């Protein structure tokens, strides 16, 4: 029995060491930090490879397309892994905005206008819902969060009297 061949070969993990301009010393830093950062981000459900992949779709690739000097600045940093991650995380909101609303001012204006009209047509979806405030019968209470203030003791009174002399 023959197994079917996969339609696409599995993509290897992205690494900044593949980028041009990385010195051997920085290669060592990348090899040291990249696996740890990749694992730490996986704990939060973030795929490091999707953030820094130079495929034109990732936040890092879009940031590089917007500013071609970024790879050189990342390569010159003390820790290229953290520098690339910072670029990707900082650019991600812009990438999401551009994906949702478009790339040109006219496309953005049209998409925002359409979203506004949909919100006006259906005000139930336009109004954000606010969770109800906790009541006295819930597990949350003011006394469980804020500790009571300490009572003044005679020592405190004696100390204040001593200072006033």
N, C-alpha and C positions, 0 to 999 in steps of 0.2 A: 504494500500500500504506500503510495507516494503522497507526501504532504504537499498541499498547494503552496506555491511560491507567494510571498507577500508582494502586494502591488507596489509598495514603496519600501526601499531599504530603511531600516531604523536609523534615525538621525543620531549621530554621536552627541555627547554633551558639548554644549558650546563652552568655549573657554577663551579668555582674553589673550592667552598665550598664542592663539592662532593669528592675532592681529599683528600687523607690521609695526616695527619700531619698538619692540619689547626687548630690553637688554637681558642678558643671562641672569643678572642679579634680580631683576623684576620677574623673570620666569620662576625663580625659586619662591619669591613672595607669592606669586599667583598659585603655584602648586601647593603652597602651605595654607593659604587662606581660602581658596576657592571651594574645596570640598566642605570645609566647616560652614562657610556662608551658605552654600547650596543646601546643606542639611538643616541649618537653622531656619532658612526661609521655608523649607518644606513643612516644618512644624506649624507654620502659620498659613499653609495652603498656597504659598507663592512659589511659582516655578521660576527659578533663577534663569534657566536657559531661555524661557520665553521672554524674559525681560531684556536680556543682552544679545539675543540672536540677531545677526545682521541680515535679516531677510526682507527688510522693508516694511514689516508689519509690527515689529516689537517697538516698545517705547524708546529703547536705546538706538535702534536703527533709524527711527523717525527723528530723534534728536540729532543724530549724526547727519542726516539729510538736511536738516534745518541749519546746522552749524558744522561744516566739514572740518573745522579745527579741533573738534572734541576728541577724536582718537589720539591726536598728538598730545593734548593736555592730559588725557587719561594715562597715556604711556609714560609721561614725565612725572606723574604723581608718585608719592612714596609707596602707596598701596593701590595699584591699578584696579584691583577687584572692587574695593570700596568706592573708588572714584567712579567707575562705570555703573555700579549699583546706584550711587547717588544721582548720577545723570538720568538713569532710567526711571527712578522713583520720582524725581522732580518733574520729568517731562510727561509722565504717565497721565496726569489730569488733562494736559493739553492734547495728548494723543486721543484720549477718550472723547474729548469735546469735538475734535476734528472728525473723528469717526462718526459721531452722532449727528453733527450739524453740517459738515462739509468743510471744504478746504478754501473756498473763495468767499469774499465778503457777501456777494450776492446769494450764494447758496446758504450761508449762515443766516442771513437776514430772512430768506424765504422759509428756512426750517424753523427758526424762532417764531416767525409770524404764524406759521401753521400750528405750532405747539400752543401758542397763545390762543388762537381761534378754537382749538380743541378744548382748551381749558375753559374758555368762555361758554362753549356749547354744553359742556358737562361739568358744572361747578363742583359736583361731588368728588371728582378726581383731582380738581385743582386745589382744593382745600386740604392742607395737611392735617392728619389726625393727631391729637395730643392725648397721651395716656392720662387716665384719670389720676388725680392725686391720691396718695394712700390714705386710707381711713383708719380710725382707731382700732378696728377689728383685724387689721392686717398684721403681719409679723414685723413690719417696719414701724418703729416708734422713735420719737425724738430722743428718748432716754437711752435707747440702745446705741445711738450714734454719737451723741454728745455727752461726754462724762460730766457729772455735776462739778461745780466749782468747789474747791476745798474751803472749809469753814476757817475763819480766822481763829487762830489759837492765841493763848496768852503770850506765847513766845513771840508771835508776830506783833502783838500789841506792845510787849516790852521792848522789842527791837525798834519799833517806830518811836516810842517814847524816848529811848536812848539816843536816837538820831536827832530828835528835835532839841535835845539839851544843848 
